[in-house]
Amino acid sequence: MSDSTNGGHNILSGGNNNTVIGLPFYGNVYNYLYGDAFQMSGSAHGGNDTLISGTGNDDMYGDAQVMLDHAHGGSDTFVFNFNSGHDTIEDFGQGVHGVAGSNEGTDHIDVSALGIESFSEINISAFDPVTHVSTITFSPGNDVVVHSQVALTQQDFLFTAHTA
């Protein structure tokens, strides 16, 4: 996407592919999901996309792998369920101004299908301020590495409704 192109509001689902690709610079990843394009440049603006993890290992970009010039990402939602595998969110935007990557929009991680009702129920590793990475572990073999601007907070998640 380039110039002043606008992305759509797409829904992408990861597959159940269990064949290892094994590219030397990506490691063993099974499915690649791009919400808008591989590359965005100029004044392109990404759509508000929904990326749903499959049972294979998914490498997820809500907007694009490469963001150039004044391209701006949309507000995307990453959805996880039981048996989602080992996934990665590569461009989790938190709408933080004045921070590198702040052109990524305001994204959310949807954990409602897992029955999670509050932030205190989520197992998140410490945020690494150098690599901008933290890992959410839902269960053994079911986790997601998140590349974000700052540490994850409860505002970054969509939870299931609390039942009395």
N, C-alpha and C positions, 0 to 999 in steps of 0.2 A: 504494500500500500504506500502511496506517495502523494505528494502535493496536498490537496485539501480533501482527500478521500475520507469517508466515514464508514466505519465497520458496522456490520449488522449486529443484532442481538441474537447470537447463535447458541445452540445447545449441542454440545459435543459429548460423546460417551466413549470412555476408554474401552478397549476390547478385553477379551479373555485370552489373549495371545500368550502362549507360554514358550515361544521360541526366542532364544537370546540373540540379540543383534550384535552386541559386543564391539561397537565402534571404539577405536582407541582413545578418543577424547571424551566419550560419554560414558564408558563403562557398559554394564549390562542393563539396558533399558528395553522395555518391551513395546510401549506405545507412546507416540508423541502427539500431543494435542496442542494446537495453536488456535486461540480464540479468534484472532483476526488475520494474521499473516505471519510468515517467517520473519519479514522485515517491514518496519514502518519508518517512513521518513517524511521530510517536509513538514507540513502542518496536518498530517493524517491524524485522525482521532478514532481510537478503538471503540467497539460497541460494548454493551453490558452483557457479557457472555456467561453461560453456565457450563462448567466443565465437570462431568460426572466420572469419577474413577470407576474403572472396571476391575475385574479380579486379577488382571495382569499388572505388571509394574508400569506406572504411567509417569511420563515426564510432561508436566502441564505448564503452558504459558497462556495466561488469560488474554494477553495482547499479542506480543511478538517476542521472538528470541533476540532480535536486534532492533533497538529504538534509536533513531538518528534525528538530528536537527531539532525541530520543535514538536515532534510527534508526541501524542498524549494518549495514554491508555484509558480504557473505560473502567467501570466499576463491575468487577467480575465476581462470580460465586463458584467456589470449588466444593463439590459435594462428595462426601465419603460415606461408606456403608460398611457392614461387616465383610471381611475377606477382600478388602480393597488392595491388598498387597503392599509392596514397598514403593511409595509414590514420592514425587518431588514437585513442589510448586516453585517454579523458577522466578516468577515476577510478582510476588504478592505485594500489591500496592496498598498503602495505608493512608494516603492523602496527606502525608506529612510535608508541610512546606519548609523549604530551606534545607532539606535533606536530599542527598544524591538519590536519584530514582523517584523523586516526588511527582514525576509526570506519569506515574503508573495508575492513577485513579484510586478509589477506595474499594477494596475487595473484601470478601467475606469467605470464611470456611464454614460450610454447613455440616454440622454433626447431628442434626435432628434425627436422621435415620438410625443412628446408634443409640438413641434414647438418652443422650446426654442433655441434662437440664441446666447445668451451670458451669461456669469457668473452673470452679474448684474440682470438678470431676475429670478434668483433662490433665493428662500426664505430659508435660512439656519440658524438654531439656532447657538448660540455661542458654540464653541468647548469646551468641558469640559476636561482639561488636566489630571484630575484624572481618570475619567472613559473612556476617549478617545472616547466620543460619541458626535455626533451632529445629528440633525434631519432636513431633507429636507422636506418641505411641498409644494406639487404641487398644491393642492386644498383641500377643506374640505373632509376628509375621504380618502385622497390619499397622503400618505407620506412614508418616509423611514428613519429609524434610522440607522445611519452608525457608525460602530466601526472601527476607522481608527487610523493610527499611529500619525498623526499630523492634524491640521485643514485642511479642504478641500480647494482646490484652483481651478482656472479655468483649470489647467492642468489635473485635475482628471475627467473632463467631456468631453463627445462627444456631440456636438451641431448640430442642423439642419443648413444647409447652408443658409447664409444670402441672401435674394432675394432683388433686388433693385426695 
